[in-house]
């Protein structure tokens, strides 16, 4: 079952027309992935201190409808597949209708070398169990 994160659209998220600026959907998805980890007791600042960074490698996003100021949004996070150092998330943003879908590949890298690094075992277990 996908993880779900709720948020409200604020004026800072919108353009002059009062609709959510397209890049902000990616920010909403990033927040949802962070909260997904937090729900599993994983804090990104602790990972950074241990030398792990998560970086987005690819994003494919399909925009269907626009969100507007004050809309309540639900952002879902689901794991499509994972390997030793990368994970593919499927994410959706809904209001009362589907607004956009995305497939996001996130890679684990070493904080010093920026080269791929295996996920910590605890995170790998979380990704495998949510798949």
Rosetta constraint file for C-alpha pairs under 8 A:
AtomPair CA 1 CA 78 HARMONIC 7.41 0.50
AtomPair CA 1 CA 130 HARMONIC 7.62 0.50
AtomPair CA 2 CA 76 HARMONIC 5.94 0.50
AtomPair CA 2 CA 77 HARMONIC 5.39 0.50
AtomPair CA 2 CA 78 HARMONIC 4.74 0.50
AtomPair CA 2 CA 79 HARMONIC 7.98 0.50
AtomPair CA 3 CA 36 HARMONIC 6.38 0.50
AtomPair CA 3 CA 76 HARMONIC 5.49 0.50
AtomPair CA 3 CA 77 HARMONIC 5.06 0.50
AtomPair CA 3 CA 78 HARMONIC 6.52 0.50
AtomPair CA 4 CA 32 HARMONIC 7.29 0.50
AtomPair CA 4 CA 36 HARMONIC 7.99 0.50
AtomPair CA 4 CA 74 HARMONIC 6.36 0.50
AtomPair CA 4 CA 75 HARMONIC 5.59 0.50
AtomPair CA 4 CA 76 HARMONIC 4.42 0.50
AtomPair CA 4 CA 77 HARMONIC 6.40 0.50
AtomPair CA 5 CA 32 HARMONIC 5.51 0.50
AtomPair CA 5 CA 35 HARMONIC 7.25 0.50
AtomPair CA 5 CA 74 HARMONIC 5.62 0.50
AtomPair CA 5 CA 75 HARMONIC 5.10 0.50
AtomPair CA 5 CA 76 HARMONIC 6.32 0.50
AtomPair CA 6 CA 72 HARMONIC 7.09 0.50
AtomPair CA 6 CA 73 HARMONIC 5.66 0.50
AtomPair CA 6 CA 74 HARMONIC 4.60 0.50
AtomPair CA 6 CA 75 HARMONIC 6.32 0.50
AtomPair CA 7 CA 72 HARMONIC 5.84 0.50
AtomPair CA 7 CA 73 HARMONIC 5.27 0.50
AtomPair CA 7 CA 74 HARMONIC 6.53 0.50
AtomPair CA 7 CA 75 HARMONIC 7.91 0.50
AtomPair CA 8 CA 70 HARMONIC 5.96 0.50
AtomPair CA 8 CA 71 HARMONIC 5.78 0.50
AtomPair CA 8 CA 72 HARMONIC 4.55 0.50
AtomPair CA 8 CA 73 HARMONIC 5.98 0.50
AtomPair CA 9 CA 13 HARMONIC 6.21 0.50
AtomPair CA 9 CA 14 HARMONIC 7.80 0.50
AtomPair CA 9 CA 20 HARMONIC 7.56 0.50
AtomPair CA 9 CA 67 HARMONIC 7.72 0.50
AtomPair CA 9 CA 68 HARMONIC 6.82 0.50
AtomPair CA 9 CA 69 HARMONIC 5.25 0.50
AtomPair CA 9 CA 70 HARMONIC 4.85 0.50
AtomPair CA 9 CA 71 HARMONIC 5.37 0.50
AtomPair CA 9 CA 72 HARMONIC 6.50 0.50
AtomPair CA 9 CA 73 HARMONIC 7.38 0.50
AtomPair CA 10 CA 14 HARMONIC 7.12 0.50
AtomPair CA 10 CA 69 HARMONIC 5.77 0.50
AtomPair CA 10 CA 70 HARMONIC 5.99 0.50
AtomPair CA 11 CA 18 HARMONIC 7.64 0.50
AtomPair CA 11 CA 69 HARMONIC 6.11 0.50
AtomPair CA 11 CA 70 HARMONIC 7.98 0.50
AtomPair CA 13 CA 19 HARMONIC 7.94 0.50
AtomPair CA 13 CA 20 HARMONIC 5.45 0.50
AtomPair CA 13 CA 21 HARMONIC 6.33 0.50
AtomPair CA 13 CA 24 HARMONIC 6.36 0.50
AtomPair CA 13 CA 69 HARMONIC 7.81 0.50
AtomPair CA 14 CA 18 HARMONIC 5.26 0.50
AtomPair CA 14 CA 19 HARMONIC 4.94 0.50
AtomPair CA 14 CA 20 HARMONIC 4.13 0.50
AtomPair CA 14 CA 21 HARMONIC 5.24 0.50
AtomPair CA 14 CA 68 HARMONIC 7.22 0.50
AtomPair CA 14 CA 69 HARMONIC 6.70 0.50
AtomPair CA 15 CA 19 HARMONIC 5.77 0.50
AtomPair CA 15 CA 20 HARMONIC 6.25 0.50
AtomPair CA 15 CA 21 HARMONIC 5.50 0.50
AtomPair CA 18 CA 68 HARMONIC 5.93 0.50
AtomPair CA 18 CA 69 HARMONIC 5.98 0.50
AtomPair CA 19 CA 66 HARMONIC 6.28 0.50
AtomPair CA 19 CA 67 HARMONIC 5.74 0.50
AtomPair CA 19 CA 68 HARMONIC 4.40 0.50
AtomPair CA 19 CA 69 HARMONIC 6.38 0.50
AtomPair CA 20 CA 24 HARMONIC 6.74 0.50
AtomPair CA 20 CA 25 HARMONIC 7.68 0.50
AtomPair CA 20 CA 66 HARMONIC 6.58 0.50
AtomPair CA 20 CA 67 HARMONIC 5.50 0.50
AtomPair CA 20 CA 68 HARMONIC 5.80 0.50
AtomPair CA 20 CA 69 HARMONIC 7.28 0.50
AtomPair CA 21 CA 25 HARMONIC 7.63 0.50
AtomPair CA 22 CA 26 HARMONIC 7.82 0.50
AtomPair CA 23 CA 27 HARMONIC 6.93 0.50
AtomPair CA 24 CA 28 HARMONIC 6.22 0.50
AtomPair CA 25 CA 29 HARMONIC 6.24 0.50
AtomPair CA 25 CA 93 HARMONIC 7.69 0.50
AtomPair CA 26 CA 30 HARMONIC 6.16 0.50
AtomPair CA 27 CA 31 HARMONIC 6.26 0.50
AtomPair CA 28 CA 32 HARMONIC 6.30 0.50
AtomPair CA 28 CA 75 HARMONIC 7.15 0.50
AtomPair CA 29 CA 33 HARMONIC 6.24 0.50
AtomPair CA 29 CA 75 HARMONIC 6.53 0.50
AtomPair CA 29 CA 76 HARMONIC 7.91 0.50
AtomPair CA 29 CA 77 HARMONIC 7.90 0.50
AtomPair CA 29 CA 91 HARMONIC 6.96 0.50
AtomPair CA 29 CA 93 HARMONIC 7.94 0.50
AtomPair CA 30 CA 34 HARMONIC 6.21 0.50
AtomPair CA 31 CA 35 HARMONIC 6.15 0.50
AtomPair CA 32 CA 36 HARMONIC 6.03 0.50
AtomPair CA 32 CA 75 HARMONIC 6.31 0.50
AtomPair CA 32 CA 76 HARMONIC 7.01 0.50
AtomPair CA 32 CA 77 HARMONIC 6.74 0.50
AtomPair CA 33 CA 37 HARMONIC 6.41 0.50
AtomPair CA 33 CA 77 HARMONIC 6.46 0.50
AtomPair CA 34 CA 38 HARMONIC 6.21 0.50
AtomPair CA 34 CA 44 HARMONIC 7.57 0.50
AtomPair CA 35 CA 39 HARMONIC 5.96 0.50
AtomPair CA 36 CA 40 HARMONIC 6.73 0.50
AtomPair CA 36 CA 77 HARMONIC 7.28 0.50
AtomPair CA 37 CA 41 HARMONIC 6.50 0.50
AtomPair CA 37 CA 42 HARMONIC 5.03 0.50
AtomPair CA 37 CA 43 HARMONIC 6.87 0.50
AtomPair CA 38 CA 42 HARMONIC 4.87 0.50
AtomPair CA 38 CA 43 HARMONIC 5.73 0.50
AtomPair CA 40 CA 126 HARMONIC 7.63 0.50
AtomPair CA 42 CA 46 HARMONIC 7.79 0.50
AtomPair CA 42 CA 47 HARMONIC 7.91 0.50
AtomPair CA 42 CA 123 HARMONIC 7.99 0.50
AtomPair CA 43 CA 47 HARMONIC 6.65 0.50
AtomPair CA 44 CA 48 HARMONIC 6.25 0.50
AtomPair CA 44 CA 53 HARMONIC 8.00 0.50
AtomPair CA 45 CA 49 HARMONIC 6.31 0.50
AtomPair CA 46 CA 50 HARMONIC 6.40 0.50
AtomPair CA 47 CA 51 HARMONIC 6.38 0.50
AtomPair CA 47 CA 52 HARMONIC 5.17 0.50
AtomPair CA 47 CA 53 HARMONIC 6.86 0.50
AtomPair CA 48 CA 52 HARMONIC 4.99 0.50
AtomPair CA 48 CA 53 HARMONIC 5.79 0.50
AtomPair CA 48 CA 111 HARMONIC 6.92 0.50
AtomPair CA 51 CA 110 HARMONIC 5.73 0.50
AtomPair CA 51 CA 111 HARMONIC 4.79 0.50
AtomPair CA 51 CA 112 HARMONIC 7.01 0.50
AtomPair CA 52 CA 108 HARMONIC 6.63 0.50
AtomPair CA 52 CA 109 HARMONIC 5.94 0.50
AtomPair CA 52 CA 110 HARMONIC 5.20 0.50
AtomPair CA 52 CA 111 HARMONIC 5.39 0.50
AtomPair CA 52 CA 117 HARMONIC 7.79 0.50
AtomPair CA 53 CA 108 HARMONIC 5.71 0.50
AtomPair CA 53 CA 109 HARMONIC 5.29 0.50
AtomPair CA 53 CA 110 HARMONIC 6.27 0.50
AtomPair CA 53 CA 111 HARMONIC 5.61 0.50
AtomPair CA 54 CA 106 HARMONIC 6.27 0.50
AtomPair CA 54 CA 107 HARMONIC 5.61 0.50
AtomPair CA 54 CA 108 HARMONIC 4.67 0.50
AtomPair CA 54 CA 109 HARMONIC 6.31 0.50
AtomPair CA 55 CA 106 HARMONIC 5.47 0.50
AtomPair CA 55 CA 107 HARMONIC 5.36 0.50
AtomPair CA 55 CA 108 HARMONIC 6.49 0.50
AtomPair CA 55 CA 109 HARMONIC 7.30 0.50
AtomPair CA 56 CA 104 HARMONIC 7.05 0.50
AtomPair CA 56 CA 105 HARMONIC 5.91 0.50
AtomPair CA 56 CA 106 HARMONIC 4.43 0.50
AtomPair CA 56 CA 107 HARMONIC 6.29 0.50
AtomPair CA 57 CA 104 HARMONIC 7.67 0.50
AtomPair CA 57 CA 105 HARMONIC 5.51 0.50
AtomPair CA 57 CA 106 HARMONIC 5.65 0.50
AtomPair CA 57 CA 107 HARMONIC 6.39 0.50
AtomPair CA 58 CA 104 HARMONIC 5.81 0.50
AtomPair CA 58 CA 105 HARMONIC 5.17 0.50
AtomPair CA 58 CA 106 HARMONIC 7.38 0.50
AtomPair CA 59 CA 102 HARMONIC 6.74 0.50
AtomPair CA 59 CA 103 HARMONIC 5.79 0.50
AtomPair CA 59 CA 104 HARMONIC 4.57 0.50
AtomPair CA 59 CA 105 HARMONIC 6.50 0.50
AtomPair CA 60 CA 102 HARMONIC 5.39 0.50
AtomPair CA 60 CA 103 HARMONIC 5.30 0.50
AtomPair CA 60 CA 104 HARMONIC 6.60 0.50
AtomPair CA 61 CA 100 HARMONIC 7.00 0.50
AtomPair CA 61 CA 101 HARMONIC 5.76 0.50
AtomPair CA 61 CA 102 HARMONIC 4.17 0.50
AtomPair CA 61 CA 103 HARMONIC 6.60 0.50
AtomPair CA 62 CA 100 HARMONIC 5.51 0.50
AtomPair CA 62 CA 101 HARMONIC 5.35 0.50
AtomPair CA 62 CA 102 HARMONIC 6.21 0.50
AtomPair CA 63 CA 99 HARMONIC 6.26 0.50
AtomPair CA 63 CA 100 HARMONIC 4.41 0.50
AtomPair CA 63 CA 101 HARMONIC 6.75 0.50
AtomPair CA 64 CA 98 HARMONIC 7.05 0.50
AtomPair CA 64 CA 99 HARMONIC 5.07 0.50
AtomPair CA 64 CA 100 HARMONIC 5.30 0.50
AtomPair CA 65 CA 98 HARMONIC 7.22 0.50
AtomPair CA 65 CA 99 HARMONIC 4.60 0.50
AtomPair CA 65 CA 100 HARMONIC 6.92 0.50
AtomPair CA 66 CA 99 HARMONIC 6.17 0.50
AtomPair CA 67 CA 71 HARMONIC 6.46 0.50
AtomPair CA 67 CA 95 HARMONIC 7.29 0.50
AtomPair CA 67 CA 99 HARMONIC 7.07 0.50
AtomPair CA 71 CA 95 HARMONIC 6.89 0.50
AtomPair CA 72 CA 95 HARMONIC 6.12 0.50
AtomPair CA 73 CA 93 HARMONIC 6.64 0.50
AtomPair CA 73 CA 94 HARMONIC 5.60 0.50
AtomPair CA 73 CA 95 HARMONIC 4.79 0.50
AtomPair CA 74 CA 93 HARMONIC 5.71 0.50
AtomPair CA 74 CA 94 HARMONIC 5.16 0.50
AtomPair CA 74 CA 95 HARMONIC 6.33 0.50
AtomPair CA 75 CA 91 HARMONIC 6.95 0.50
AtomPair CA 75 CA 92 HARMONIC 5.65 0.50
AtomPair CA 75 CA 93 HARMONIC 4.51 0.50
AtomPair CA 75 CA 94 HARMONIC 6.45 0.50
AtomPair CA 76 CA 91 HARMONIC 5.28 0.50
AtomPair CA 76 CA 92 HARMONIC 5.25 0.50
AtomPair CA 76 CA 93 HARMONIC 6.55 0.50
AtomPair CA 77 CA 89 HARMONIC 6.53 0.50
AtomPair CA 77 CA 90 HARMONIC 6.12 0.50
AtomPair CA 77 CA 91 HARMONIC 4.88 0.50
AtomPair CA 77 CA 92 HARMONIC 7.21 0.50
AtomPair CA 78 CA 89 HARMONIC 5.56 0.50
AtomPair CA 78 CA 90 HARMONIC 5.18 0.50
AtomPair CA 78 CA 91 HARMONIC 6.29 0.50
AtomPair CA 78 CA 130 HARMONIC 7.45 0.50
AtomPair CA 78 CA 131 HARMONIC 7.31 0.50
AtomPair CA 79 CA 87 HARMONIC 7.31 0.50
AtomPair CA 79 CA 88 HARMONIC 6.03 0.50
AtomPair CA 79 CA 89 HARMONIC 4.56 0.50
AtomPair CA 79 CA 90 HARMONIC 6.08 0.50
AtomPair CA 79 CA 127 HARMONIC 6.89 0.50
AtomPair CA 79 CA 130 HARMONIC 6.44 0.50
AtomPair CA 79 CA 131 HARMONIC 5.06 0.50
AtomPair CA 80 CA 87 HARMONIC 7.70 0.50
AtomPair CA 80 CA 88 HARMONIC 5.40 0.50
AtomPair CA 80 CA 89 HARMONIC 5.51 0.50
AtomPair CA 80 CA 90 HARMONIC 6.15 0.50
AtomPair CA 80 CA 131 HARMONIC 6.23 0.50
AtomPair CA 81 CA 87 HARMONIC 5.94 0.50
AtomPair CA 81 CA 88 HARMONIC 5.35 0.50
AtomPair CA 81 CA 89 HARMONIC 7.42 0.50
AtomPair CA 81 CA 131 HARMONIC 6.56 0.50
AtomPair CA 82 CA 86 HARMONIC 5.72 0.50
AtomPair CA 82 CA 87 HARMONIC 4.12 0.50
AtomPair CA 82 CA 88 HARMONIC 6.08 0.50
AtomPair CA 82 CA 127 HARMONIC 6.91 0.50
AtomPair CA 82 CA 128 HARMONIC 7.29 0.50
AtomPair CA 83 CA 87 HARMONIC 6.27 0.50
AtomPair CA 84 CA 117 HARMONIC 7.94 0.50
AtomPair CA 84 CA 118 HARMONIC 5.07 0.50
AtomPair CA 84 CA 119 HARMONIC 6.17 0.50
AtomPair CA 84 CA 124 HARMONIC 7.50 0.50
AtomPair CA 85 CA 107 HARMONIC 5.73 0.50
AtomPair CA 85 CA 108 HARMONIC 5.22 0.50
AtomPair CA 85 CA 109 HARMONIC 7.66 0.50
AtomPair CA 85 CA 116 HARMONIC 6.37 0.50
AtomPair CA 85 CA 117 HARMONIC 5.68 0.50
AtomPair CA 85 CA 118 HARMONIC 4.43 0.50
AtomPair CA 85 CA 119 HARMONIC 5.43 0.50
AtomPair CA 86 CA 105 HARMONIC 6.81 0.50
AtomPair CA 86 CA 106 HARMONIC 5.58 0.50
AtomPair CA 86 CA 107 HARMONIC 4.30 0.50
AtomPair CA 86 CA 108 HARMONIC 6.14 0.50
AtomPair CA 86 CA 119 HARMONIC 7.83 0.50
AtomPair CA 87 CA 105 HARMONIC 5.70 0.50
AtomPair CA 87 CA 106 HARMONIC 5.39 0.50
AtomPair CA 87 CA 107 HARMONIC 6.56 0.50
AtomPair CA 87 CA 127 HARMONIC 7.78 0.50
AtomPair CA 88 CA 103 HARMONIC 6.73 0.50
AtomPair CA 88 CA 104 HARMONIC 5.59 0.50
AtomPair CA 88 CA 105 HARMONIC 4.44 0.50
AtomPair CA 88 CA 106 HARMONIC 6.43 0.50
AtomPair CA 89 CA 103 HARMONIC 5.62 0.50
AtomPair CA 89 CA 104 HARMONIC 5.10 0.50
AtomPair CA 89 CA 105 HARMONIC 6.35 0.50
AtomPair CA 89 CA 106 HARMONIC 7.85 0.50
AtomPair CA 90 CA 101 HARMONIC 7.38 0.50
AtomPair CA 90 CA 102 HARMONIC 5.81 0.50
AtomPair CA 90 CA 103 HARMONIC 4.63 0.50
AtomPair CA 90 CA 104 HARMONIC 6.47 0.50
AtomPair CA 91 CA 101 HARMONIC 5.66 0.50
AtomPair CA 91 CA 102 HARMONIC 5.17 0.50
AtomPair CA 91 CA 103 HARMONIC 6.32 0.50
AtomPair CA 91 CA 104 HARMONIC 7.66 0.50
AtomPair CA 92 CA 98 HARMONIC 7.26 0.50
AtomPair CA 92 CA 99 HARMONIC 7.49 0.50
AtomPair CA 92 CA 100 HARMONIC 5.71 0.50
AtomPair CA 92 CA 101 HARMONIC 4.38 0.50
AtomPair CA 92 CA 102 HARMONIC 6.39 0.50
AtomPair CA 93 CA 98 HARMONIC 6.22 0.50
AtomPair CA 93 CA 99 HARMONIC 5.46 0.50
AtomPair CA 93 CA 100 HARMONIC 5.36 0.50
AtomPair CA 93 CA 101 HARMONIC 6.51 0.50
AtomPair CA 94 CA 98 HARMONIC 4.49 0.50
AtomPair CA 94 CA 99 HARMONIC 5.29 0.50
AtomPair CA 94 CA 100 HARMONIC 7.29 0.50
AtomPair CA 95 CA 99 HARMONIC 6.96 0.50
AtomPair CA 107 CA 116 HARMONIC 6.94 0.50
AtomPair CA 108 CA 116 HARMONIC 5.77 0.50
AtomPair CA 108 CA 117 HARMONIC 5.53 0.50
AtomPair CA 108 CA 118 HARMONIC 6.51 0.50
AtomPair CA 108 CA 119 HARMONIC 6.05 0.50
AtomPair CA 109 CA 113 HARMONIC 7.78 0.50
AtomPair CA 109 CA 114 HARMONIC 5.24 0.50
AtomPair CA 109 CA 115 HARMONIC 5.12 0.50
AtomPair CA 109 CA 116 HARMONIC 4.20 0.50
AtomPair CA 109 CA 117 HARMONIC 4.78 0.50
AtomPair CA 109 CA 118 HARMONIC 7.70 0.50
AtomPair CA 110 CA 114 HARMONIC 4.95 0.50
AtomPair CA 110 CA 115 HARMONIC 5.54 0.50
AtomPair CA 110 CA 116 HARMONIC 6.30 0.50
AtomPair CA 110 CA 117 HARMONIC 5.66 0.50
AtomPair CA 119 CA 123 HARMONIC 6.25 0.50
AtomPair CA 119 CA 124 HARMONIC 5.86 0.50
AtomPair CA 120 CA 124 HARMONIC 6.28 0.50
AtomPair CA 121 CA 125 HARMONIC 6.14 0.50
AtomPair CA 122 CA 126 HARMONIC 6.39 0.50
AtomPair CA 123 CA 127 HARMONIC 6.18 0.50
AtomPair CA 124 CA 128 HARMONIC 6.09 0.50
AtomPair CA 125 CA 129 HARMONIC 6.06 0.50
AtomPair CA 126 CA 130 HARMONIC 6.16 0.50
AtomPair CA 127 CA 131 HARMONIC 6.15 0.50
